[in-house]
Amino acid sequence: MNHIYIWFGGRSTFFALGFFTVGSVLAFHDKLSVTYVSLAGAIQALIAVKSVAQDYHDRSLVPPVGGDN
């Protein structure tokens, strides 16, 4: 599954595209509800928080560039 995330540019983009597609189909069929919108928004927020936390963790593992040599 990682190669799909990498191809889309990350986990957030992959899920955002999925939620957009499903939301568009539901909207065109007049079935889009507040429940779906709030659920999709909550999931996107959790994915964004996880991505930020993972990026922060990955950045802390990289040694600083330059410094005293």
N, C-alpha and C positions, 0 to 999 in steps of 0.2 A: 504494500500500500504506500510505502514511502516514495516510490518512484512517481506515483500519481500526484502526491503532494508537491514533490519537487517540480514536476511538469507544470502544475498550476501556480507555482510560486509560493506555496505554503498552505498550511492547513486552513487558515482563515479564508483565503481566497476560494479554496475548494468548496467549503461549506457555504460561503456567501453565494457562490454561483448556484449551488444546489437549492438553497432556500429561495433565491430569486426565481429560479425556474419553476419550482413548485408554487410559489406565491403568485406568479404570473398566470399559470394555468388555472389556479383557483379563482383569481380575480376575473379572468375571462369567462369563467363559468358561473360567476356570481356566488361563489361559495367561500370566499375569503372571509375569515372571521377574526375577531379581536383575539381569540384564544391562540390561533395559529401565529398571528403577528407577535404577540407577547412571548410565546414559546420560542419562536425563531430568534427573537431579539435576545432573550435570556441565554440561549445556547450560544449565539454569536458573542455575547459578552463574556461568557465563560471561556470560550475558545481564545478570544483576544487576551484575556488575563493569563491563560496558560502559555500562550505564545510569548507574551512579554516576560513572564517568569522564566521560561526556557531560554530566551535570548539573554536575559540578565545572567543566568547561570552559565551559559556558554561563554559569555564575555569574561566572566570571572575566571574561567579556566585558561584563557589565553594570556601568556606572559606579556607584560608591557613592552612596547617597542622603544628602543633607545635606552636611555639610562646610563648608569656608570659602567663603562667597559674597561 
